[in-house]
Amino acid sequence: VINEVLIDGDPDATEEFVELVNTSDEPLNLAGVELLSNRGAKLVPRVTFRKGCLPGHGAIAMYADPARWVWTPEATQPVEYDLERFGFPNHVDFHFSLRSVAGTVIDLFRGPASGIREGESLNRSPDVKGGFLSRHTRLSSARRSPGYSVNGRSYRQELRTEK
């Protein structure tokens, strides 16, 4: 699933990321899996995997610079991919789609432009399987960090995702 996105990076687009999570016990073959997001009214490829696996219950946070990608746990096999322009529109409704090699939609992550704030990521709530988006405004050492606004109010009810 697409679990978390940072659409408007602070101080710039190099901080933007998309986190994918394998919800199964088994390694997930990534060959042919494609992450798309909107550019205007059109969905365009951002990452297309050619080879590799995401470990069971593993996660990957993907940035524009592949040297910054974070695998948890580390991938045990070489991963090959094509990376397209990774900056995301900050002032329109957002739409991310994860698709299989056959073009089948694996997951959707979308919401209103009003949910996008500089330096704040949006995360499924509850983590990985939630139908709401919570805002992450600060780093947390907790395994599952809640999203809070700067005034401490939860954003849990503010945004809904579509699956």
Secondary structure as GFF3:
##gff-version 3
##sequence-region A 1 163
A	DSSP	beta_strand	2	6	.	.	.	ID=ss1
A	DSSP	three_ten_helix	13	15	.	.	.	ID=ss2
A	DSSP	beta_strand	17	21	.	.	.	ID=ss3
A	DSSP	beta_strand	28	29	.	.	.	ID=ss4
A	DSSP	beta_strand	34	39	.	.	.	ID=ss5
A	DSSP	beta_strand	42	51	.	.	.	ID=ss6
A	DSSP	beta_strand	53	54	.	.	.	ID=ss7
A	DSSP	beta_strand	59	63	.	.	.	ID=ss8
A	DSSP	three_ten_helix	66	68	.	.	.	ID=ss9
A	DSSP	beta_strand	70	72	.	.	.	ID=ss10
A	DSSP	beta_strand	80	83	.	.	.	ID=ss11
A	DSSP	beta_strand	94	99	.	.	.	ID=ss12
A	DSSP	beta_strand	105	111	.	.	.	ID=ss13
A	DSSP	three_ten_helix	113	115	.	.	.	ID=ss14
A	DSSP	beta_strand	121	125	.	.	.	ID=ss15
A	DSSP	beta_strand	132	136	.	.	.	ID=ss16
A	DSSP	beta_strand	159	160	.	.	.	ID=ss17
###
